């Protein structure tokens, strides 16, 4: 498979993967563009890998984890509409407005997580990878993946409980 063929077939999936990781379509495009520029230079080596797609996805995760621009650290806005616009296959047939509100609330809570914890949750629940595959992608032990997932879910639950308390106070 040539680099051009790879891009023609895999680019939409790579962009979705990056959007879910970053929470921002423009940042995702920047990350994917940077990765693809590097991948093109060493495409012969990548094409020989068992799974070029997995290799490039790992490059995207690594690029996301090492992204150092301060504006990208916690800049998540109206992601629900962006995910819907790129055709998220997991969308339900609920009310569109409620779907966007729920997605934005989730992204706001995800934005508070450290990058590695967010990456673990995305790889586990969006990409549906097991702990061993995630550990391989992140170059860490499976126990570290489980620890990061546990901490991330605990933080999300605490964040959700805090939002519920604030909402209840507003209603009274």
Chimera marker file (.cmm) of the C-alpha trace (Angstrom):
<marker_set name="trace">
<marker id="1" x="0.000" y="0.000" z="0.000" r="1" g="1" b="0" radius="0.5"/>
<marker id="2" x="1.378" y="3.406" z="-0.935" r="1" g="1" b="0" radius="0.5"/>
<marker id="3" x="1.266" y="6.388" z="1.396" r="1" g="1" b="0" radius="0.5"/>
<marker id="4" x="-1.343" y="8.041" z="-0.814" r="1" g="1" b="0" radius="0.5"/>
<marker id="5" x="-3.575" y="4.945" z="-0.691" r="1" g="1" b="0" radius="0.5"/>
<marker id="6" x="-3.191" y="4.771" z="3.070" r="1" g="1" b="0" radius="0.5"/>
<marker id="7" x="-4.240" y="8.410" z="3.449" r="1" g="1" b="0" radius="0.5"/>
<marker id="8" x="-7.178" y="8.019" z="1.077" r="1" g="1" b="0" radius="0.5"/>
<marker id="9" x="-8.611" y="5.137" z="3.105" r="1" g="1" b="0" radius="0.5"/>
<marker id="10" x="-7.553" y="5.961" z="6.679" r="1" g="1" b="0" radius="0.5"/>
<marker id="11" x="-7.605" y="9.752" z="7.030" r="1" g="1" b="0" radius="0.5"/>
<marker id="12" x="-11.207" y="10.109" z="8.294" r="1" g="1" b="0" radius="0.5"/>
<marker id="13" x="-10.618" y="7.477" z="10.987" r="1" g="1" b="0" radius="0.5"/>
<marker id="14" x="-7.309" y="9.036" z="12.001" r="1" g="1" b="0" radius="0.5"/>
<marker id="15" x="-8.973" y="12.445" z="12.308" r="1" g="1" b="0" radius="0.5"/>
<marker id="16" x="-11.815" y="11.013" z="14.433" r="1" g="1" b="0" radius="0.5"/>
<marker id="17" x="-9.234" y="9.317" z="16.644" r="1" g="1" b="0" radius="0.5"/>
<marker id="18" x="-7.349" y="12.593" z="17.095" r="1" g="1" b="0" radius="0.5"/>
<marker id="19" x="-10.532" y="14.627" z="17.711" r="1" g="1" b="0" radius="0.5"/>
<marker id="20" x="-11.560" y="12.279" z="20.487" r="1" g="1" b="0" radius="0.5"/>
<marker id="21" x="-8.084" y="12.490" z="22.022" r="1" g="1" b="0" radius="0.5"/>
<marker id="22" x="-7.735" y="16.253" z="21.830" r="1" g="1" b="0" radius="0.5"/>
<marker id="23" x="-11.323" y="17.392" z="22.150" r="1" g="1" b="0" radius="0.5"/>
<marker id="24" x="-10.710" y="19.997" z="19.453" r="1" g="1" b="0" radius="0.5"/>
<marker id="25" x="-11.041" y="19.491" z="15.705" r="1" g="1" b="0" radius="0.5"/>
<marker id="26" x="-8.467" y="22.120" z="14.743" r="1" g="1" b="0" radius="0.5"/>
<marker id="27" x="-5.878" y="20.792" z="17.197" r="1" g="1" b="0" radius="0.5"/>
<marker id="28" x="-6.627" y="17.264" z="15.984" r="1" g="1" b="0" radius="0.5"/>
<marker id="29" x="-5.983" y="18.352" z="12.407" r="1" g="1" b="0" radius="0.5"/>
<marker id="30" x="-2.673" y="19.906" z="13.478" r="1" g="1" b="0" radius="0.5"/>
<marker id="31" x="-1.639" y="16.743" z="15.306" r="1" g="1" b="0" radius="0.5"/>
<marker id="32" x="-2.598" y="14.488" z="12.379" r="1" g="1" b="0" radius="0.5"/>
<marker id="33" x="-0.882" y="16.781" z="9.877" r="1" g="1" b="0" radius="0.5"/>
<marker id="34" x="2.334" y="16.746" z="11.925" r="1" g="1" b="0" radius="0.5"/>
<marker id="35" x="2.227" y="12.968" z="12.246" r="1" g="1" b="0" radius="0.5"/>
<marker id="36" x="1.488" y="12.375" z="8.571" r="1" g="1" b="0" radius="0.5"/>
<marker id="37" x="4.349" y="14.658" z="7.539" r="1" g="1" b="0" radius="0.5"/>
<marker id="38" x="6.725" y="12.512" z="9.605" r="1" g="1" b="0" radius="0.5"/>
<marker id="39" x="5.064" y="9.274" z="8.460" r="1" g="1" b="0" radius="0.5"/>
<marker id="40" x="5.476" y="10.138" z="4.784" r="1" g="1" b="0" radius="0.5"/>
<marker id="41" x="9.235" y="10.528" z="5.220" r="1" g="1" b="0" radius="0.5"/>
<marker id="42" x="9.573" y="7.042" z="6.698" r="1" g="1" b="0" radius="0.5"/>
<marker id="43" x="6.647" y="5.365" z="4.926" r="1" g="1" b="0" radius="0.5"/>
<marker id="44" x="8.735" y="2.452" z="3.619" r="1" g="1" b="0" radius="0.5"/>
<marker id="45" x="9.560" y="1.464" z="7.198" r="1" g="1" b="0" radius="0.5"/>
<marker id="46" x="5.975" y="1.984" z="8.401" r="1" g="1" b="0" radius="0.5"/>
<marker id="47" x="4.493" y="0.018" z="5.483" r="1" g="1" b="0" radius="0.5"/>
<marker id="48" x="6.594" y="-3.004" z="6.516" r="1" g="1" b="0" radius="0.5"/>
<marker id="49" x="5.068" y="-3.000" z="10.010" r="1" g="1" b="0" radius="0.5"/>
<marker id="50" x="2.432" y="-5.609" z="10.912" r="1" g="1" b="0" radius="0.5"/>
<marker id="51" x="-0.208" y="-2.885" z="11.040" r="1" g="1" b="0" radius="0.5"/>
<marker id="52" x="0.632" y="0.487" z="9.506" r="1" g="1" b="0" radius="0.5"/>
<marker id="53" x="-2.690" y="1.839" z="10.806" r="1" g="1" b="0" radius="0.5"/>
<marker id="54" x="-1.806" y="0.935" z="14.410" r="1" g="1" b="0" radius="0.5"/>
<marker id="55" x="1.681" y="2.389" z="13.922" r="1" g="1" b="0" radius="0.5"/>
<marker id="56" x="0.294" y="5.746" z="12.747" r="1" g="1" b="0" radius="0.5"/>
<marker id="57" x="-2.345" y="5.786" z="15.513" r="1" g="1" b="0" radius="0.5"/>
<marker id="58" x="0.436" y="5.284" z="18.034" r="1" g="1" b="0" radius="0.5"/>
<marker id="59" x="2.284" y="8.207" z="16.464" r="1" g="1" b="0" radius="0.5"/>
<marker id="60" x="-0.884" y="10.308" z="16.915" r="1" g="1" b="0" radius="0.5"/>
<marker id="61" x="-1.199" y="9.333" z="20.583" r="1" g="1" b="0" radius="0.5"/>
<marker id="62" x="2.464" y="10.131" z="21.194" r="1" g="1" b="0" radius="0.5"/>
<marker id="63" x="2.180" y="13.471" z="19.410" r="1" g="1" b="0" radius="0.5"/>
<marker id="64" x="-0.912" y="14.330" z="21.442" r="1" g="1" b="0" radius="0.5"/>
<marker id="65" x="0.786" y="13.387" z="24.715" r="1" g="1" b="0" radius="0.5"/>
<marker id="66" x="3.815" y="15.506" z="23.894" r="1" g="1" b="0" radius="0.5"/>
<marker id="67" x="1.940" y="18.526" z="22.517" r="1" g="1" b="0" radius="0.5"/>
<marker id="68" x="3.352" y="21.519" z="24.398" r="1" g="1" b="0" radius="0.5"/>
<marker id="69" x="1.346" y="24.484" z="23.206" r="1" g="1" b="0" radius="0.5"/>
<marker id="70" x="-0.206" y="26.210" z="26.185" r="1" g="1" b="0" radius="0.5"/>
<marker id="71" x="-3.436" y="27.061" z="24.357" r="1" g="1" b="0" radius="0.5"/>
<marker id="72" x="-4.020" y="23.371" z="23.717" r="1" g="1" b="0" radius="0.5"/>
<marker id="73" x="-3.687" y="22.175" z="27.282" r="1" g="1" b="0" radius="0.5"/>
<marker id="74" x="-7.305" y="22.612" z="28.325" r="1" g="1" b="0" radius="0.5"/>
<marker id="75" x="-9.003" y="24.290" z="25.380" r="1" g="1" b="0" radius="0.5"/>
<marker id="76" x="-12.185" y="22.272" z="24.770" r="1" g="1" b="0" radius="0.5"/>
<marker id="77" x="-15.228" y="23.983" z="23.268" r="1" g="1" b="0" radius="0.5"/>
<marker id="78" x="-18.520" y="22.725" z="21.852" r="1" g="1" b="0" radius="0.5"/>
<marker id="79" x="-17.083" y="19.357" z="20.926" r="1" g="1" b="0" radius="0.5"/>
<marker id="80" x="-20.447" y="17.657" z="20.761" r="1" g="1" b="0" radius="0.5"/>
<marker id="81" x="-21.282" y="19.419" z="17.516" r="1" g="1" b="0" radius="0.5"/>
<marker id="82" x="-17.839" y="18.692" z="16.107" r="1" g="1" b="0" radius="0.5"/>
<marker id="83" x="-18.071" y="14.980" z="16.835" r="1" g="1" b="0" radius="0.5"/>
<marker id="84" x="-21.527" y="14.919" z="15.300" r="1" g="1" b="0" radius="0.5"/>
<marker id="85" x="-20.242" y="16.801" z="12.253" r="1" g="1" b="0" radius="0.5"/>
<marker id="86" x="-17.513" y="14.233" z="11.554" r="1" g="1" b="0" radius="0.5"/>
<marker id="87" x="-19.985" y="11.377" z="11.711" r="1" g="1" b="0" radius="0.5"/>
<marker id="88" x="-19.363" y="9.723" z="15.067" r="1" g="1" b="0" radius="0.5"/>
<marker id="89" x="-20.618" y="6.183" z="14.479" r="1" g="1" b="0" radius="0.5"/>
<marker id="90" x="-21.632" y="5.824" z="18.126" r="1" g="1" b="0" radius="0.5"/>
<marker id="91" x="-24.253" y="8.587" z="18.000" r="1" g="1" b="0" radius="0.5"/>
<marker id="92" x="-27.695" y="7.606" z="19.225" r="1" g="1" b="0" radius="0.5"/>
<marker id="93" x="-31.130" y="8.607" z="17.992" r="1" g="1" b="0" radius="0.5"/>
<marker id="94" x="-31.777" y="10.892" z="20.956" r="1" g="1" b="0" radius="0.5"/>
<marker id="95" x="-32.717" y="14.525" z="20.726" r="1" g="1" b="0" radius="0.5"/>
<marker id="96" x="-29.849" y="16.267" z="18.944" r="1" g="1" b="0" radius="0.5"/>
<marker id="97" x="-29.788" y="19.199" z="21.383" r="1" g="1" b="0" radius="0.5"/>
<marker id="98" x="-29.576" y="16.883" z="24.394" r="1" g="1" b="0" radius="0.5"/>
<marker id="99" x="-26.830" y="14.867" z="22.704" r="1" g="1" b="0" radius="0.5"/>
<marker id="100" x="-24.781" y="18.046" z="22.193" r="1" g="1" b="0" radius="0.5"/>
<marker id="101" x="-25.357" y="19.172" z="25.799" r="1" g="1" b="0" radius="0.5"/>
<marker id="102" x="-24.351" y="15.762" z="27.152" r="1" g="1" b="0" radius="0.5"/>
<marker id="103" x="-21.266" y="15.592" z="24.928" r="1" g="1" b="0" radius="0.5"/>
<marker id="104" x="-20.172" y="19.090" z="25.938" r="1" g="1" b="0" radius="0.5"/>
<marker id="105" x="-20.599" y="18.224" z="29.623" r="1" g="1" b="0" radius="0.5"/>
<marker id="106" x="-18.537" y="15.081" z="29.157" r="1" g="1" b="0" radius="0.5"/>
<marker id="107" x="-15.819" y="16.946" z="27.254" r="1" g="1" b="0" radius="0.5"/>
<marker id="108" x="-15.692" y="19.637" z="29.929" r="1" g="1" b="0" radius="0.5"/>
<marker id="109" x="-15.061" y="16.939" z="32.540" r="1" g="1" b="0" radius="0.5"/>
<marker id="110" x="-12.578" y="15.103" z="30.308" r="1" g="1" b="0" radius="0.5"/>
<marker id="111" x="-10.676" y="18.360" z="29.797" r="1" g="1" b="0" radius="0.5"/>
<marker id="112" x="-9.872" y="18.448" z="33.508" r="1" g="1" b="0" radius="0.5"/>
<marker id="113" x="-8.021" y="15.121" z="33.316" r="1" g="1" b="0" radius="0.5"/>
<marker id="114" x="-4.277" y="14.862" z="32.789" r="1" g="1" b="0" radius="0.5"/>
<marker id="115" x="-3.411" y="13.947" z="29.193" r="1" g="1" b="0" radius="0.5"/>
<marker id="116" x="-2.339" y="10.379" z="29.916" r="1" g="1" b="0" radius="0.5"/>
<marker id="117" x="-5.548" y="9.627" z="31.832" r="1" g="1" b="0" radius="0.5"/>
<marker id="118" x="-7.631" y="11.118" z="29.022" r="1" g="1" b="0" radius="0.5"/>
<marker id="119" x="-5.688" y="9.092" z="26.437" r="1" g="1" b="0" radius="0.5"/>
<marker id="120" x="-6.290" y="5.873" z="28.411" r="1" g="1" b="0" radius="0.5"/>
<marker id="121" x="-10.046" y="6.515" z="28.546" r="1" g="1" b="0" radius="0.5"/>
<marker id="122" x="-10.232" y="7.351" z="24.848" r="1" g="1" b="0" radius="0.5"/>
<marker id="123" x="-8.247" y="4.273" z="23.877" r="1" g="1" b="0" radius="0.5"/>
<marker id="124" x="-10.279" y="2.038" z="26.194" r="1" g="1" b="0" radius="0.5"/>
<marker id="125" x="-13.810" y="3.296" z="25.557" r="1" g="1" b="0" radius="0.5"/>
<marker id="126" x="-13.695" y="4.951" z="22.139" r="1" g="1" b="0" radius="0.5"/>
<marker id="127" x="-11.128" y="2.767" z="20.370" r="1" g="1" b="0" radius="0.5"/>
<marker id="128" x="-12.212" y="-0.249" z="22.480" r="1" g="1" b="0" radius="0.5"/>
<marker id="129" x="-8.665" y="-1.482" z="23.055" r="1" g="1" b="0" radius="0.5"/>
<marker id="130" x="-7.753" y="-3.783" z="25.905" r="1" g="1" b="0" radius="0.5"/>
<marker id="131" x="-5.224" y="-2.860" z="28.605" r="1" g="1" b="0" radius="0.5"/>
<marker id="132" x="-2.366" y="-4.722" z="26.913" r="1" g="1" b="0" radius="0.5"/>
<marker id="133" x="-2.902" y="-2.919" z="23.595" r="1" g="1" b="0" radius="0.5"/>
<marker id="134" x="-3.161" y="0.438" z="25.385" r="1" g="1" b="0" radius="0.5"/>
<marker id="135" x="0.010" y="-0.302" z="27.353" r="1" g="1" b="0" radius="0.5"/>
<marker id="136" x="1.777" y="-1.104" z="24.094" r="1" g="1" b="0" radius="0.5"/>
<marker id="137" x="0.579" y="2.166" z="22.523" r="1" g="1" b="0" radius="0.5"/>
<marker id="138" x="1.561" y="4.260" z="25.543" r="1" g="1" b="0" radius="0.5"/>
<marker id="139" x="4.764" y="2.329" z="26.187" r="1" g="1" b="0" radius="0.5"/>
<marker id="140" x="3.919" y="1.463" z="29.792" r="1" g="1" b="0" radius="0.5"/>
<marker id="141" x="2.816" y="-1.521" z="31.865" r="1" g="1" b="0" radius="0.5"/>
<marker id="142" x="-0.806" y="-2.781" z="31.782" r="1" g="1" b="0" radius="0.5"/>
<marker id="143" x="-0.980" y="-2.063" z="35.525" r="1" g="1" b="0" radius="0.5"/>
<marker id="144" x="-0.185" y="1.589" z="34.771" r="1" g="1" b="0" radius="0.5"/>
<marker id="145" x="-3.038" y="1.644" z="32.246" r="1" g="1" b="0" radius="0.5"/>
<marker id="146" x="-5.450" y="0.247" z="34.840" r="1" g="1" b="0" radius="0.5"/>
<marker id="147" x="-4.204" y="2.743" z="37.423" r="1" g="1" b="0" radius="0.5"/>
<marker id="148" x="-4.646" y="5.689" z="35.049" r="1" g="1" b="0" radius="0.5"/>
<marker id="149" x="-8.123" y="4.487" z="34.067" r="1" g="1" b="0" radius="0.5"/>
<marker id="150" x="-9.131" y="4.068" z="37.694" r="1" g="1" b="0" radius="0.5"/>
<marker id="151" x="-7.897" y="7.534" z="38.637" r="1" g="1" b="0" radius="0.5"/>
<marker id="152" x="-9.550" y="9.096" z="35.583" r="1" g="1" b="0" radius="0.5"/>
<marker id="153" x="-12.914" y="7.469" z="36.279" r="1" g="1" b="0" radius="0.5"/>
<marker id="154" x="-12.707" y="8.483" z="39.938" r="1" g="1" b="0" radius="0.5"/>
<marker id="155" x="-11.997" y="12.083" z="38.896" r="1" g="1" b="0" radius="0.5"/>
<marker id="156" x="-14.907" y="12.031" z="36.431" r="1" g="1" b="0" radius="0.5"/>
<marker id="157" x="-17.285" y="10.671" z="39.075" r="1" g="1" b="0" radius="0.5"/>
<marker id="158" x="-16.173" y="13.343" z="41.548" r="1" g="1" b="0" radius="0.5"/>
<marker id="159" x="-16.585" y="16.009" z="38.882" r="1" g="1" b="0" radius="0.5"/>
<marker id="160" x="-20.056" y="14.711" z="38.033" r="1" g="1" b="0" radius="0.5"/>
<marker id="161" x="-21.096" y="14.706" z="41.704" r="1" g="1" b="0" radius="0.5"/>
<marker id="162" x="-19.838" y="18.273" z="42.120" r="1" g="1" b="0" radius="0.5"/>
<marker id="163" x="-21.799" y="19.410" z="39.068" r="1" g="1" b="0" radius="0.5"/>
<marker id="164" x="-24.925" y="17.705" z="40.403" r="1" g="1" b="0" radius="0.5"/>
<marker id="165" x="-24.577" y="19.518" z="43.750" r="1" g="1" b="0" radius="0.5"/>
<marker id="166" x="-24.099" y="22.873" z="42.010" r="1" g="1" b="0" radius="0.5"/>
<marker id="167" x="-27.134" y="22.221" z="39.794" r="1" g="1" b="0" radius="0.5"/>
<marker id="168" x="-29.254" y="21.273" z="42.827" r="1" g="1" b="0" radius="0.5"/>
<marker id="169" x="-28.224" y="24.487" z="44.604" r="1" g="1" b="0" radius="0.5"/>
<marker id="170" x="-29.215" y="26.515" z="41.549" r="1" g="1" b="0" radius="0.5"/>
<marker id="171" x="-32.659" y="24.918" z="41.554" r="1" g="1" b="0" radius="0.5"/>
<marker id="172" x="-33.322" y="25.753" z="45.217" r="1" g="1" b="0" radius="0.5"/>
<link id1="1" id2="2" r="1" g="1" b="0" radius="0.2"/>
<link id1="2" id2="3" r="1" g="1" b="0" radius="0.2"/>
<link id1="3" id2="4" r="1" g="1" b="0" radius="0.2"/>
<link id1="4" id2="5" r="1" g="1" b="0" radius="0.2"/>
<link id1="5" id2="6" r="1" g="1" b="0" radius="0.2"/>
<link id1="6" id2="7" r="1" g="1" b="0" radius="0.2"/>
<link id1="7" id2="8" r="1" g="1" b="0" radius="0.2"/>
<link id1="8" id2="9" r="1" g="1" b="0" radius="0.2"/>
<link id1="9" id2="10" r="1" g="1" b="0" radius="0.2"/>
<link id1="10" id2="11" r="1" g="1" b="0" radius="0.2"/>
<link id1="11" id2="12" r="1" g="1" b="0" radius="0.2"/>
<link id1="12" id2="13" r="1" g="1" b="0" radius="0.2"/>
<link id1="13" id2="14" r="1" g="1" b="0" radius="0.2"/>
<link id1="14" id2="15" r="1" g="1" b="0" radius="0.2"/>
<link id1="15" id2="16" r="1" g="1" b="0" radius="0.2"/>
<link id1="16" id2="17" r="1" g="1" b="0" radius="0.2"/>
<link id1="17" id2="18" r="1" g="1" b="0" radius="0.2"/>
<link id1="18" id2="19" r="1" g="1" b="0" radius="0.2"/>
<link id1="19" id2="20" r="1" g="1" b="0" radius="0.2"/>
<link id1="20" id2="21" r="1" g="1" b="0" radius="0.2"/>
<link id1="21" id2="22" r="1" g="1" b="0" radius="0.2"/>
<link id1="22" id2="23" r="1" g="1" b="0" radius="0.2"/>
<link id1="23" id2="24" r="1" g="1" b="0" radius="0.2"/>
<link id1="24" id2="25" r="1" g="1" b="0" radius="0.2"/>
<link id1="25" id2="26" r="1" g="1" b="0" radius="0.2"/>
<link id1="26" id2="27" r="1" g="1" b="0" radius="0.2"/>
<link id1="27" id2="28" r="1" g="1" b="0" radius="0.2"/>
<link id1="28" id2="29" r="1" g="1" b="0" radius="0.2"/>
<link id1="29" id2="30" r="1" g="1" b="0" radius="0.2"/>
<link id1="30" id2="31" r="1" g="1" b="0" radius="0.2"/>
<link id1="31" id2="32" r="1" g="1" b="0" radius="0.2"/>
<link id1="32" id2="33" r="1" g="1" b="0" radius="0.2"/>
<link id1="33" id2="34" r="1" g="1" b="0" radius="0.2"/>
<link id1="34" id2="35" r="1" g="1" b="0" radius="0.2"/>
<link id1="35" id2="36" r="1" g="1" b="0" radius="0.2"/>
<link id1="36" id2="37" r="1" g="1" b="0" radius="0.2"/>
<link id1="37" id2="38" r="1" g="1" b="0" radius="0.2"/>
<link id1="38" id2="39" r="1" g="1" b="0" radius="0.2"/>
<link id1="39" id2="40" r="1" g="1" b="0" radius="0.2"/>
<link id1="40" id2="41" r="1" g="1" b="0" radius="0.2"/>
<link id1="41" id2="42" r="1" g="1" b="0" radius="0.2"/>
<link id1="42" id2="43" r="1" g="1" b="0" radius="0.2"/>
<link id1="43" id2="44" r="1" g="1" b="0" radius="0.2"/>
<link id1="44" id2="45" r="1" g="1" b="0" radius="0.2"/>
<link id1="45" id2="46" r="1" g="1" b="0" radius="0.2"/>
<link id1="46" id2="47" r="1" g="1" b="0" radius="0.2"/>
<link id1="47" id2="48" r="1" g="1" b="0" radius="0.2"/>
<link id1="48" id2="49" r="1" g="1" b="0" radius="0.2"/>
<link id1="49" id2="50" r="1" g="1" b="0" radius="0.2"/>
<link id1="50" id2="51" r="1" g="1" b="0" radius="0.2"/>
<link id1="51" id2="52" r="1" g="1" b="0" radius="0.2"/>
<link id1="52" id2="53" r="1" g="1" b="0" radius="0.2"/>
<link id1="53" id2="54" r="1" g="1" b="0" radius="0.2"/>
<link id1="54" id2="55" r="1" g="1" b="0" radius="0.2"/>
<link id1="55" id2="56" r="1" g="1" b="0" radius="0.2"/>
<link id1="56" id2="57" r="1" g="1" b="0" radius="0.2"/>
<link id1="57" id2="58" r="1" g="1" b="0" radius="0.2"/>
<link id1="58" id2="59" r="1" g="1" b="0" radius="0.2"/>
<link id1="59" id2="60" r="1" g="1" b="0" radius="0.2"/>
<link id1="60" id2="61" r="1" g="1" b="0" radius="0.2"/>
<link id1="61" id2="62" r="1" g="1" b="0" radius="0.2"/>
<link id1="62" id2="63" r="1" g="1" b="0" radius="0.2"/>
<link id1="63" id2="64" r="1" g="1" b="0" radius="0.2"/>
<link id1="64" id2="65" r="1" g="1" b="0" radius="0.2"/>
<link id1="65" id2="66" r="1" g="1" b="0" radius="0.2"/>
<link id1="66" id2="67" r="1" g="1" b="0" radius="0.2"/>
<link id1="67" id2="68" r="1" g="1" b="0" radius="0.2"/>
<link id1="68" id2="69" r="1" g="1" b="0" radius="0.2"/>
<link id1="69" id2="70" r="1" g="1" b="0" radius="0.2"/>
<link id1="70" id2="71" r="1" g="1" b="0" radius="0.2"/>
<link id1="71" id2="72" r="1" g="1" b="0" radius="0.2"/>
<link id1="72" id2="73" r="1" g="1" b="0" radius="0.2"/>
<link id1="73" id2="74" r="1" g="1" b="0" radius="0.2"/>
<link id1="74" id2="75" r="1" g="1" b="0" radius="0.2"/>
<link id1="75" id2="76" r="1" g="1" b="0" radius="0.2"/>
<link id1="76" id2="77" r="1" g="1" b="0" radius="0.2"/>
<link id1="77" id2="78" r="1" g="1" b="0" radius="0.2"/>
<link id1="78" id2="79" r="1" g="1" b="0" radius="0.2"/>
<link id1="79" id2="80" r="1" g="1" b="0" radius="0.2"/>
<link id1="80" id2="81" r="1" g="1" b="0" radius="0.2"/>
<link id1="81" id2="82" r="1" g="1" b="0" radius="0.2"/>
<link id1="82" id2="83" r="1" g="1" b="0" radius="0.2"/>
<link id1="83" id2="84" r="1" g="1" b="0" radius="0.2"/>
<link id1="84" id2="85" r="1" g="1" b="0" radius="0.2"/>
<link id1="85" id2="86" r="1" g="1" b="0" radius="0.2"/>
<link id1="86" id2="87" r="1" g="1" b="0" radius="0.2"/>
<link id1="87" id2="88" r="1" g="1" b="0" radius="0.2"/>
<link id1="88" id2="89" r="1" g="1" b="0" radius="0.2"/>
<link id1="89" id2="90" r="1" g="1" b="0" radius="0.2"/>
<link id1="90" id2="91" r="1" g="1" b="0" radius="0.2"/>
<link id1="91" id2="92" r="1" g="1" b="0" radius="0.2"/>
<link id1="92" id2="93" r="1" g="1" b="0" radius="0.2"/>
<link id1="93" id2="94" r="1" g="1" b="0" radius="0.2"/>
<link id1="94" id2="95" r="1" g="1" b="0" radius="0.2"/>
<link id1="95" id2="96" r="1" g="1" b="0" radius="0.2"/>
<link id1="96" id2="97" r="1" g="1" b="0" radius="0.2"/>
<link id1="97" id2="98" r="1" g="1" b="0" radius="0.2"/>
<link id1="98" id2="99" r="1" g="1" b="0" radius="0.2"/>
<link id1="99" id2="100" r="1" g="1" b="0" radius="0.2"/>
<link id1="100" id2="101" r="1" g="1" b="0" radius="0.2"/>
<link id1="101" id2="102" r="1" g="1" b="0" radius="0.2"/>
<link id1="102" id2="103" r="1" g="1" b="0" radius="0.2"/>
<link id1="103" id2="104" r="1" g="1" b="0" radius="0.2"/>
<link id1="104" id2="105" r="1" g="1" b="0" radius="0.2"/>
<link id1="105" id2="106" r="1" g="1" b="0" radius="0.2"/>
<link id1="106" id2="107" r="1" g="1" b="0" radius="0.2"/>
<link id1="107" id2="108" r="1" g="1" b="0" radius="0.2"/>
<link id1="108" id2="109" r="1" g="1" b="0" radius="0.2"/>
<link id1="109" id2="110" r="1" g="1" b="0" radius="0.2"/>
<link id1="110" id2="111" r="1" g="1" b="0" radius="0.2"/>
<link id1="111" id2="112" r="1" g="1" b="0" radius="0.2"/>
<link id1="112" id2="113" r="1" g="1" b="0" radius="0.2"/>
<link id1="113" id2="114" r="1" g="1" b="0" radius="0.2"/>
<link id1="114" id2="115" r="1" g="1" b="0" radius="0.2"/>
<link id1="115" id2="116" r="1" g="1" b="0" radius="0.2"/>
<link id1="116" id2="117" r="1" g="1" b="0" radius="0.2"/>
<link id1="117" id2="118" r="1" g="1" b="0" radius="0.2"/>
<link id1="118" id2="119" r="1" g="1" b="0" radius="0.2"/>
<link id1="119" id2="120" r="1" g="1" b="0" radius="0.2"/>
<link id1="120" id2="121" r="1" g="1" b="0" radius="0.2"/>
<link id1="121" id2="122" r="1" g="1" b="0" radius="0.2"/>
<link id1="122" id2="123" r="1" g="1" b="0" radius="0.2"/>
<link id1="123" id2="124" r="1" g="1" b="0" radius="0.2"/>
<link id1="124" id2="125" r="1" g="1" b="0" radius="0.2"/>
<link id1="125" id2="126" r="1" g="1" b="0" radius="0.2"/>
<link id1="126" id2="127" r="1" g="1" b="0" radius="0.2"/>
<link id1="127" id2="128" r="1" g="1" b="0" radius="0.2"/>
<link id1="128" id2="129" r="1" g="1" b="0" radius="0.2"/>
<link id1="129" id2="130" r="1" g="1" b="0" radius="0.2"/>
<link id1="130" id2="131" r="1" g="1" b="0" radius="0.2"/>
<link id1="131" id2="132" r="1" g="1" b="0" radius="0.2"/>
<link id1="132" id2="133" r="1" g="1" b="0" radius="0.2"/>
<link id1="133" id2="134" r="1" g="1" b="0" radius="0.2"/>
<link id1="134" id2="135" r="1" g="1" b="0" radius="0.2"/>
<link id1="135" id2="136" r="1" g="1" b="0" radius="0.2"/>
<link id1="136" id2="137" r="1" g="1" b="0" radius="0.2"/>
<link id1="137" id2="138" r="1" g="1" b="0" radius="0.2"/>
<link id1="138" id2="139" r="1" g="1" b="0" radius="0.2"/>
<link id1="139" id2="140" r="1" g="1" b="0" radius="0.2"/>
<link id1="140" id2="141" r="1" g="1" b="0" radius="0.2"/>
<link id1="141" id2="142" r="1" g="1" b="0" radius="0.2"/>
<link id1="142" id2="143" r="1" g="1" b="0" radius="0.2"/>
<link id1="143" id2="144" r="1" g="1" b="0" radius="0.2"/>
<link id1="144" id2="145" r="1" g="1" b="0" radius="0.2"/>
<link id1="145" id2="146" r="1" g="1" b="0" radius="0.2"/>
<link id1="146" id2="147" r="1" g="1" b="0" radius="0.2"/>
<link id1="147" id2="148" r="1" g="1" b="0" radius="0.2"/>
<link id1="148" id2="149" r="1" g="1" b="0" radius="0.2"/>
<link id1="149" id2="150" r="1" g="1" b="0" radius="0.2"/>
<link id1="150" id2="151" r="1" g="1" b="0" radius="0.2"/>
<link id1="151" id2="152" r="1" g="1" b="0" radius="0.2"/>
<link id1="152" id2="153" r="1" g="1" b="0" radius="0.2"/>
<link id1="153" id2="154" r="1" g="1" b="0" radius="0.2"/>
<link id1="154" id2="155" r="1" g="1" b="0" radius="0.2"/>
<link id1="155" id2="156" r="1" g="1" b="0" radius="0.2"/>
<link id1="156" id2="157" r="1" g="1" b="0" radius="0.2"/>
<link id1="157" id2="158" r="1" g="1" b="0" radius="0.2"/>
<link id1="158" id2="159" r="1" g="1" b="0" radius="0.2"/>
<link id1="159" id2="160" r="1" g="1" b="0" radius="0.2"/>
<link id1="160" id2="161" r="1" g="1" b="0" radius="0.2"/>
<link id1="161" id2="162" r="1" g="1" b="0" radius="0.2"/>
<link id1="162" id2="163" r="1" g="1" b="0" radius="0.2"/>
<link id1="163" id2="164" r="1" g="1" b="0" radius="0.2"/>
<link id1="164" id2="165" r="1" g="1" b="0" radius="0.2"/>
<link id1="165" id2="166" r="1" g="1" b="0" radius="0.2"/>
<link id1="166" id2="167" r="1" g="1" b="0" radius="0.2"/>
<link id1="167" id2="168" r="1" g="1" b="0" radius="0.2"/>
<link id1="168" id2="169" r="1" g="1" b="0" radius="0.2"/>
<link id1="169" id2="170" r="1" g="1" b="0" radius="0.2"/>
<link id1="170" id2="171" r="1" g="1" b="0" radius="0.2"/>
<link id1="171" id2="172" r="1" g="1" b="0" radius="0.2"/>
</marker_set>
